[in-house]
Amino acid sequence: MPADTEALLAKIQALPADRLAEVEDFVDFVATKTRRLTALDRLLAIAPALEAAGAPPMTEEDIAAELEAVRAARRSRSIGADRT
């Protein structure tokens, strides 16, 4: 394990329990942000291929509809997971 990781872990382990929850929330936030940026990068990477293939550009309404569909699917999966 790199020395900087060990130092960070030592600092985290020295925190009181209520602060550990804050650190965990922050780590979750950073991880979510990283996943979203990675997804955006993947989307932007295929944009030239879509354009070259003659696919029409998506309107803001199209994008909003796609986002809502994904969110609805996630909510549905989450509700199903809660029941198990």
C-alpha positions, 0 to 999 in steps of 0.5 A, a space after each residue: 500500500 502506498 505511503 500516502 494511502 497509509 497516512 490517509 487511513 491513519 488519519 481516518 482511523 483517528 477520527 471520532 465516529 461522527 466524523 467518519 460518517 462525514 468522510 464516508 458521505 464525502 467519499 460516496 459523493 466523489 465516487 458518484 461524481 467520478 462515475 458520472 464524469 466517466 459516463 459523460 466522457 464515454 457518451 462524448 466519445 461516441 458522439 462523432 461516430 453517431 454524427 458520422 452515421 447520420 444519427 440526428 442530434 438529441 434535443 434537450 427534450 430527448 435527453 430529459 426523457 432518456 434521463 427520466 427513463 433511466 431514473 424510473 428504472 433505477 427506482 423500480 429496481 431499488 423498490 424491488 430490492 427493498 422487498 427482498 
